[in-house]
Amino acid sequence: DLPAEFFVSLRDRGTSLVRFVRNKKLNDTIRLHFAQYDKGLISDRVQVPKSELMRAVQEKLSTSTQLLELRPDTIEFYYTRGLRHRIPVKVSANITASAQHYVQQISTIPDSVDVYAASAVLDTMSAAYTQALSKQELRENYSMMVPLRTLPGVKFEPSEVQVKVAVGYYMEKKVEVPIVGLNFPPNKALRTFPAKALITFRVSASDFNRITAENFALVPTYEELMQNPESKYRLQLKSLPKGVSNVRITPREVDYLIEEVDDTNETGENIEEADEG
């Protein structure tokens, strides 16, 4: 795009300047003929020199009026004969949700735009980025029109996109999880008091039914307990399901015993008697 307007400083007799203003000469359009700068290239960057701009403005003035200053004194424009790519839109944003909410998704409409530029520039462009967007502590879905980041010699179509932020909310859930010993020898067994622990956690509303007690494991290992100098064991989760946060375990510590167990198969004898019967 060319500049929307020029600033000019003129010198003349007061009556001449008043007549100039009354005739609305300042609103005249300066026309630049593209054919004058067209070199027949597929794409190019054109700089219009100050002398040509001064001449175009001077033609609008009377012979007695002096043109003292012109801003901008040089303009440039880019053109391309249909060179374009379709590239995706990416959002440049710093967006957060409130403590009880989370940013579920950020999307744009449209999700891609046409970009016009010289071939050397098109080959380096993989995405169009929005201007910086900042929103904090969102509690509900948000949407606004955001211009794309401008680049010299590059035109986007469209030049702005709709940015949509989907905001979800967290729910609290509680599940009972059994405490199970891991890597114990066949003749030893773990007894904890209590045998189960209550796990309280925060999860998105969309995952509330998906996350159950089966997604958690409280598995103290035999090696850990053998090296534990205390009579209590501090429960801990080895890993968390995706989408779960703010986890609390109740009780945090449990009493435990490692018992000797008889590894003879008494049930086998019962089975034989049943067979004989």
N, C-alpha and C positions, 0 to 999 in steps of 0.2 A: 504493500500500500504506500502511496505517496503521502507527503504531509498534508494534513487537512487544511492548513492555512500558512501564510507567510506573515512575518512581521516586517513592516517597512517604516523607515524614517524619511520624511520628505521635508524639503525647504522651498518656500515660495512666499509670495505676498499673501497676507491674511485673507483678502477677499477671494483670491484664487483657490486657496485651500478650503475655505468655507463652501465655495461653489463645487469643489471636488467632492466634498463629503455629502453635500445635499443631493448630488447626482448619483450617490451610492456607488461611485466608481471603485471604492475599496472592496466591494463585494464581487467584482469582476473575477471571472475564472481565468487562470493561466493554463493554456492548453499546450501540452507537449505531444508532438506527433511521433508515435512509436516507430513508424517507418524510417524516421530520421536516424534512429539508433539501432535498427535491426541489421545485424550482420549475417543473417541467415543461419545462425547457429541453433542447435536443438535447445540449448539453454545458455544464459549469459547473465552477468552482472553489469549493469549500466550505470555510470556516474555522469550526471548532467553538470557541466561546469558552471561556475558562477557567472561567467560572461553571458551565457545564453539565458540564464534566469534574469539577470539584470536587463537584458534587451527585451525580454518578454514583458517585464513589469514596466519598463520605460515606454513601451508602446501604448500603455494605458494612461500615461501622463501627458499633460500639456508640455509644450516646448520650454516653458519658463520654470517648470517644476524640476528640482534636482532630487535625485534618489541618493540619499546619504548612507543608508544601511539597509541590508536585507538579511533576514535570518529565517531559516537556515540558508547559508550562502552556497551550499552544495547539497544536492539530493542524489539518491541512488535508488534503483529498483532492480528487481530480479524478474526474469521471465523464463518459462519453460514451455515447450510445445508438447504438452500432454504426458511428460514423464512423471509417473506416479507409482507408488507402492501402497499396499494395504498393510498397515501395521497395528499391533495391539496397543491399547491404552493402559498405562500404569499410573496408579495414584500416588502422588507424593503427599504423604499425610502423617500427622502426629495425632492419633485419635485414641482416646482411652474411655473406658466406661466406669461407672461408679462401682463401689465395693461389692454390691449385690448383683451387678450386671457384667456382661462381657461382650466384646465385639465379636459377633458371630461371622460376619462376612462383609467385605468391602467390594463393591462392583460398580461398573459404569455402564451407562446407556448412551451411545452404543459402546460396545467393548473393543471396537477397532475403528480406525479412521483412514481416509486417503491422505497421503502426504505427497505434495508436489515440490520438486527440487531438482537441481542438477544431478546428473547420473552419479558423479563422484560423491555427492552428499547422500543420495538415496542408498548407495551401497553400504554406508556406515550406520544407517538408522535401523534399529531393531524394535523400537517402541516410541510412542508419544507419551510424554509425561505431563500430568496436570500441574498447574501452579500449586504452591505449597498450601495445604489445608490443615488447620489445627482446630480440633474440638476435644474438650476434656469433660470427663464425668457424665457421659451420655447415659440416659436412663430409658430411652426409647429409640425407635428407628429414626434415622435422620437422612435427609436428601437435600441436595442443592446443586445448582449449575455452577461449574467451575471451568474457567478458560484453560486451554492447553498452554504449556510453556512455549513462548515464542523463540524462534531461532532465525538468524539472518538468512535470507534467501530460501526460507522454507514456508510453505503454506499448508495448513491442515484444513481438511474439509470433513466434518464441521470443525469449527475452531474452539468449541466448548462442548463439554459432555456433562451428563447428569451423574453425580457421584451418590451412590446409595450405600448407607451403612446399616446393616441389620444388627440389632442389639438383642441379645438373649438375657435371661435372668437365671440366677443360681437358686437351687433348693437344697435343703439339708436333709440327709437321709441317714438312718441308723440300721446296721445289720449285726447279727451275732455270728462270730467266726470261731470255730473250734481251734484249740491249741494242740498241735500235733507234732510229736518229736520226729526228727529227721536223722537218718544215718545211725540209728540205734542198733546195737548187736541183737541177735535173735533172742537172747536170754534176758534182755533188759527192756523195761518199758517206762515211759514218762507219765507221771501223774501230776497235774497242776491243779491248783485251788485258787480260783474256779477253773472249770474245764473249758470255758468259753470266755471270750472278751467281746465287749461291745465296741464297734467301730462307727464313729460318727464322722461324716464327711460332707463336703459341698460338691454338688454336681449340677450340670446344666439341666434345665427342664426337659430338653429333648433326650437326654441320656438317663433320666431318672429310673425308668423301668428296665433299662439295659444293664445297669450296674447292680449286681446282687452280691450276696455273701461269697459266692463261688469265685468272684473276681479277686478275693483277698486270701492271703495265706499267712498264718502265724505259725512258723515252723522253727522253733529253737533246735539247733543241731546238738548232737551228742558231744561233739568237740567243744562247742561253746560252753555247754554246761560243765564239762570236766575242767575247764579253765576258769570257771566263774567262782570267785572266792566268797561270794555272798550266798545267803540262804534264799534270796529272792532273785527272780529273773525279770529283767526289764524287757517287756514285749516290744518288738519292732517289726515293721513290714519290710520285706526285702525289696519290693517294688510296688508301684502304684498303677492302677488301671489308667488308661488315657482319659483325660477329662475330669479327673478327681483331684480335689485340692482341700486344704484346711482339714487334714485328717487328725482325729483325736481317738486315742485308744483308752478304754476304761474296763478294768483298772490298768494302770500303767505298768505295775509290777505284780507278779503272782508268786505265791509259794509253790514249791515243787519237790517231788521225790523221784528218785530213780530206783525202781523196784526190780528185784530179781524175779523172773518168771520161769515156770516150768515149761520146757519146750517139748515135753512128751505129748503125744497126740491122744488125749483121752477120748476125744470125739471119735477117733478111729475104732476104739473098743466098742463104743456104743453102736457104731455102724455094723460091726461084726455080729453083735448080739441081735440086732434087728434083722440081719440077714438070716441068722440061724432060726430066728422065730418064724 
